[in-house]
Amino acid sequence: MQADQEAIERAGDAGEESVARAAVREALLEPGALVRAVGSGRRRGEDAPKYQRVELRYVDLKGVRRLQVTEFDERQAHTRNADAGGAGKVVDELLGLPYGNWHVETTSETLRLRYTKKGRSLLHRQAEQHEQETSHDRAKHRLLDPAAPFLVELGISDHLGRVKPSRQAKYKQIEEFCKLLLPALEDAVSAGRIATGRPLHVVDLGCGSAYLTLAAYHLLTDAGHDVRMTGIDHNPAARKRNTQRVTALGWQDHLEFVDATIADARLDTPPDVVLALHACDTATDDALARAVGWEAPLILAAPCCHHDIQKQLKSVEPPAPYALLTRYGIVRERFADVLTDSLRAAVLRQVGYRVEVVQFVDSEHTPRNLLLRAARTGAPAGPEVRAEYDTLTAEWQVTPHLATLVLAPDREAVL
């Protein structure tokens, strides 16, 4: 009897997936209606797809409409085009991959398909108007419009809405960070890790001059989220200056700045998203630790300098046969960077986060161009995760600052 019931449930789940997948497939194969579609994430229990994300849209090439497929790995985008006869095969191939989420926009609606932890498919449809753009030679898409008022207020763009030559690197750095923020947030919302129907709370730790704070608020608000944002930095002058800028932009009701250290900052409610862009040395660890204490569903942190592990390596006898990695100062410095961020990722995995380490901008814009992107799943780490971490720290005789903050048995979360 139980077996029969399980069979019925499996059949029901298969039926739901068939209906949901058919609806998405139909939308993807509408050359006159599809605006944009994105497949991302990974289904639980499945191997990750070859590409982290795939985007689809229709383009007109020499008078013929084709389905354009752009697949993204950690470093670049790979684009291919399919004619009307081959589009169905391409779409079936992509829908057969274990992406955990599909976000599809057509001229008349938005479809969101996600797979739950138990493998069930959930489809949400909402009537929305979108404009289709099929020009192949369209202007290069910029996520942050250079003419956006906040960029002018920050002095990144001039009064004509053009990015100043001296500020191109800063603009690029912030834009690329935001390009990773938006899809990561969409994945977290689709997976149910971030609740909808209430304001989205975002915290920027070590916000400094608030370039990222203002950019993230603008980006997420423009994407339709009701955002409440807090920038935290222990600098009274910066707080005053940033508050003046927010007031000038008319954002003061939803964006505030707090003069406090990362460790001492207090919030009324835990954040949904925690950001940290280039917090120096162990300040990145402080930011990650606060995010873990808040059980933040999503963390994006781009570390800066890594002096702590560098200093520890100076007094360490390297494990054989790796003495060459610490013999020369410049090599030891770069090795310490890699070791520090690898250990940070290992610590976060032990406390219930799925972690990716990616390059978010070319090194020509900033040499500190790695990003830790962590999504809280709450799933317990297997013993092999801790064993791998223990072996690495023991061999190199180092103690990551983040581990002292979040792996201590008596640690307590503090708002």
N, C-alpha and C positions, 0 to 999 in steps of 0.2 A: 504493500500500500504506500509506504514511504517512497519507495523507488518510483512508483507511478506518479506521485505528487511532484517529485524532483524532476521527472521527465516533463511534466506539464509546465513547471516553472521555466525549465530550459527552453521549451518550445515557445513559451510566452516571451521570454527575453529575446530569442532569435527573431520572433515576429516583430517586436518593438524595434530592434536594430534594423531589420529589413525595411520597415516603414520610414524610419528616420534617415537611413542611408539613401533610400530612394528619393526622399524630398531634397536632400542635399545634392544628390546627383542631378536631379532635374534642374535645380538652380544653376549648377555649374555648367550645364550644357545649353544655357539660354544666351546665345551670342548677342541678342539685342537687349538683355536685361542685367546680366551679371556685371557688377561694378568691381568687386574685389572679394577674394576668398583667401583665407589663411588657415593652414593646417599646422598645428604646433603641439608641443608636449608629447608625452608618452603614455600609452595605456599601461595600467598597473599589471605587472606580471609578464610584460612583453619586452623584447629587446628594443632598444631605442632605434628609430628610423635612421637611415644613413645621413639624412639632412635634418638639422634642428628645426627648420621651419620651411614651409612651402607657400608661395603666393601665386594666385591665378587671377588673370584678367584677360579681356579680349582686346586685341590690337588690330589695326588696319595696316596691312603691308601690301603695297602696290595694288591697292583697291580690293584686296581680299581680306576678310576678317578671319583671324586665327586666334587660337587659344594660347596665350603666353604663360608659361610655367617658369617661375623663378625659385630655385632651391638654394637655401643658405646653409653653409657650414660655418665654422667658427671664424673663417678668414675672408670668405668671398661669396659672391652670388653666382649661380650657374643658371643660365636662361636658355630655354628651348621653346619653339613654337610648333603647334600642331594645327593642321588644316581641319576642315569640317569632318572629313572622313576618319581622321585619326583621333579626334578630340574625345570620343567616347571611350576608346581604349586607354588613353592617358588618364582620364578621370577615374575609370575603374581601377587602374593601377594605383593611383594615389589614395583612393578611398580604402584600398586593401592594405595600406601600410598602417602600422600601429600608432598613428597620431591620436592623442587623447582628446584633442579639441579641434573643432572646425568652426570658424567664424565666417559667415557668408553674407555679403551685402549685395542686394539687387536694387533695381530702380524703385521697387515698391515695398521691400521688406528686409529684415535682418533675421537670419537663422543662426542659432548657436547650438551646436551639437557637441556634447561631452560624454565621456565614458566614466562611470563611477568606479570606485575601488573594487566593486563586485563584478565589474565588466558590463553593467547595464548601460544602455544608451539613453540619454535624455535630450530631447529636442525642444528648443524654445523658439517660437516665431513671433516677431513683432512687426507690425506695419510701420514702416519708415520710408521716407523718400530720400533717394540718393541719386546723384548725377553720374551718368556713365561717361568715361573719358577713354576713347579708343585710339588716340593719336600715338603712334610709335615714337615719334620724335618730340615728345612733350618736354617741356623744360625740366631740368633736374629737380626732383622733388626735395624740398627742404622741410624737415619736420617742424623747425622753428622759423617762422617767417622773419627775415632780417628786419622788417619794418614793424614788428611787434613792439608796442609801447614799452614793455619792460626792458627790452634790449636797448632802446634809446635811453631809458632812465638809468640803466647800468653803465652807459657810456660805451657799450659794445658796438652799437650802430649809431650813425650820425642822424641829423634831423631829417635827412631825406630817406631814411630807412635802408641805408647801405652799411654793411659791416665794415668797420674801420680796418685799414690794412694792418695796423698794429694789434688788432684784437681778433684776427682771423683764427689763430690757434685756440684761444679761449672759447670762441663761438663753436668751433668744430668739436672741441672736447666736450662741451655741455650738450651739444646736439647728439653726439654719438652715445653719450650716457643715456639720454632720453629715449633714443631708439631702442635701447635694451630695456628700459623701464616700462614702456607702454605694453609691449607684448607679454612681458613677465607678469604685469598686473592683470592683463586680460586672461592669462592662463590661470592665475590664482583665483580670480572671480569665477571663471568657468568651472574650475575644479571644486568650488564651494569652500575654499579656504578663507576667502574674504566675503563677508556677508553683504548682500545688497539691500536696498530699501532704507538705508541710513547713510549719513555722511561718511566719506572715506577719510580716515585720519592718517596723515603722513607726517613723519618727523625727519628733519635733516639735522644730524648730529655733527657738531663742529662746522657750522654753516658758513663761518667767516663773513665774506662780503655778500653772501646770499645769491651768487650767480645761479647755482643749481636749485636753490629753494624757489626762487621766482620762476625759473624755467619749468620746474616740475609742476608748480601750481598752475601756470599758464597751460602747459601741455595737457594735464589731466582734466582741468576745467573745460578746455576746448574739446576734449574727447567726450564730454557729457557727464563727468563725475561731479558730485557735490562734495567739494574738497574742504577739509579743515587742516591747515598746515601749521606746523610749529618749527621754527628754526632755533637751534640751541647753540650758543657759543659764549665762552666766558670772556667777554670783551664789551664793556659798557659803551664805548665809542661806536663799535660796529652795530650794536643793538639800536642805538639812537639813529644812526645813519640808515640802517635797513628799515626801521619803522617809518622814517620820513619818506623813503622810497615807496613803501607799500601804501602809505596814505596818499601819496601823489597819484598812485595808480588806482586808488579806490578799492583796494583789496583788504583794508584793515579789519573788516568784520570776520574774515575767514582765514587770515594769515597773521600770525603773531611771532614775535621774537622774544626769547628768554635769555637773560644774562645768567649763565650757570655753567659749571663744568659738566662734562658728559656724565660723570659718576654721580653728581649731585642733582641733576635735573629731575623734576617731578612733573608728572602729567596727571590730568584728571581721569583720562581713559587710556587704555593701552593702544598703541598705534597699529594700523594695518600694514603700513609700509615704513621701513626705516632706511634712510639713505645716509651715506657718508662718503664724501668725495675728498680724497687726499688729506685725511686726518693724519698728522705726522706720527710716525713710529708707533708706540703702544697706544696712542689715542685711537687708532683703528681697532685695537683689541678692546678698548673701553667701549667703543661704539657697538661692536659686535656683542659684547657681554650684556650691554643694556637691552639690545634687541632680543637676545635670548631670554633675559629675565622678563621681558614684556611678552614673550611668546609671540613675537611679531610673525605674521604669516609669510612676509616677504622682506628680504634684506638685500640691498645692493650697496656694496662697499668697494671703492677703488682705493687701495692702500697707497701710502706715500713712502717715505723712507723707512728702512728696516734696521735701525741701529741696535736694537736689543739683542737679536740673535747674532748679529755681527760681533758684538762685544763678547758674547759667550763663546763664539768660535775661536777667538784669539787665544783663549786659555785652554783649549781642548786638544787632546791628542787624537787626531783623526783616525777613524777605523781603517785598517788596511783593506784595500790598497788605495785609499782616497786622499792621501796627504797632499797631492797636487791641487786639490780643490781649495785648500786654505793657505797654501804656501805664498801665493802672490796676492797682494792687497786687493787689486781690482777684481780678480777672480773670486776671492773670498767674499767680497761685497755682493757680487752678482749671485753667487751660490746662496748666500744668506737670504737674498730676496726670494729666490725660488723655494728654499727650505721653509722660510717663514710662512709664505702663503699656502704652501702644501700642508703644513701643520695646522694652520687656521681652518682650512677646509676639513681636515681630519677631525678636529675638535667639534666643529659644527655638525658633522655627520653623527657623532656620538650622542648629541643632544636633540636628535630628531629632525635634522634638516637634510634635504637633498641639495647638493652643492655643485655648481659649475664654476670653473675658473676660465674666463675668456678674455680676449684682447678687445677692448672697447673702442680704441682709436689708434691710428698709426703712431709710431714712435716719433715721427717728425713733429707732431703736435704736443706730445708730452712723453718723456721716457717712462713715467709711471702710468702705464696703460693697461694694467691688468684689472679685472673686475671680478669680485666674488659675488655670485648671484645665488642666494640661498632661499629655498622654499620650504617652509615648515610642514612636514607631513605627520609628525608625531610618532612615526613608526620607530620602534626600538632598533638600535643598531645591532647587527650580529656580532658575535665575539671576535670574528676575524678583523672587524674594523678597529676595535681597541687593541688587538694583538699587533696589527700592522703599525699603529701609532706608537705603542709602547716600544716596539723593536727599533723604530727609527729614532725616537728621542733617546733611548738608551745607547744606541750605537754612537750618536753624535754628542751625547752628554749635554743636551740642551733642555731647557724648560720654557716652553712658549708662555708668554704672559697671559694669553687668552685662556689657556688651560687652568692657570691659577685662579682665574675669575669665574669660570663656569663649570669646571669639573670637581670643585671642592664639594665634599658630601654635605656640608652644612649651608650651602648657598641658598639664599632666599631671594625671590623676585621682589623688586621694589618699584612701585610706580613713580 
